[in-house]
Amino acid sequence: MAVNLTPRELDILALLVRGKKNKEIATAMKKSEHMVKKYLVALYDKTGMGSRVELAMWELKRRADGLHL
């Protein structure tokens, strides 16, 4: 499935895969937790995933398939 992700969404995914919580992601990106949640909702909608774990696994598979560019 080809999904067009924004640079910010890719940043969120990178931190999510590393096991970061919303507050940690917000701090790292200098955003509010509310904004991080909005990005995650957008990612869930774009990917069809329903949880953080599913989203992280989807991203890891995408990377393994060479689709992380």
C-alpha positions as CSV (number, residue, x, y, z in Angstrom):
1,M,0.0,0.0,0.0
2,A,1.5,3.3,-1.1
3,V,1.0,6.0,1.5
4,N,2.2,9.6,1.2
5,L,3.5,10.7,4.5
6,T,4.6,14.2,5.4
7,P,8.1,14.8,6.9
8,R,6.6,15.4,10.3
9,E,4.6,12.2,10.1
10,L,7.8,10.3,9.3
11,D,9.5,12.0,12.3
12,I,6.6,10.9,14.5
13,L,6.9,7.3,13.2
14,A,10.7,7.2,13.8
15,L,10.1,8.1,17.4
16,L,7.1,5.8,17.8
17,V,9.2,2.9,16.5
18,R,11.8,3.6,19.2
19,G,9.0,3.2,21.8
20,K,8.6,6.9,22.7
21,K,5.4,8.0,24.4
22,N,3.4,11.0,23.2
23,K,5.0,13.3,25.8
24,E,8.5,12.2,24.8
25,I,7.7,12.7,21.1
26,A,6.2,16.1,21.8
27,T,9.4,17.2,23.7
28,A,11.7,15.8,21.0
29,M,9.7,17.6,18.2
30,K,9.1,20.8,20.2
31,K,5.3,20.3,19.7
32,S,2.4,20.0,22.1
33,E,1.1,16.5,23.1
34,H,-2.1,17.6,21.5
35,M,-0.4,18.1,18.1
36,V,1.3,14.7,18.5
37,K,-2.1,13.1,19.0
38,K,-3.4,14.9,15.9
39,Y,-0.4,13.5,13.9
40,L,-1.1,10.0,15.2
41,V,-4.8,10.2,14.3
42,A,-3.7,11.2,10.7
43,L,-1.3,8.3,10.6
44,Y,-4.0,5.9,11.7
45,D,-6.3,7.2,9.0
46,K,-3.7,7.1,6.3
47,T,-2.4,3.7,7.1
48,G,-5.5,2.0,8.3
49,M,-3.8,0.9,11.5
50,G,-5.7,1.0,14.8
51,S,-3.0,1.1,17.5
52,R,0.5,2.3,18.2
53,V,1.8,-1.2,18.0
54,E,0.2,-1.9,14.7
55,L,1.6,1.5,13.4
56,A,5.1,0.7,14.6
57,M,5.0,-2.8,13.0
58,W,3.7,-1.3,9.8
59,E,6.6,1.2,9.7
60,L,9.1,-1.5,10.5
61,K,7.8,-3.6,7.6
62,R,7.8,-0.6,5.3
63,R,11.4,0.0,6.2
64,A,12.4,-3.6,5.7
65,D,10.7,-3.5,2.2
66,G,12.8,-0.4,1.4
67,L,9.8,2.0,1.3
68,H,11.1,4.4,3.9
69,L,12.5,6.9,1.4
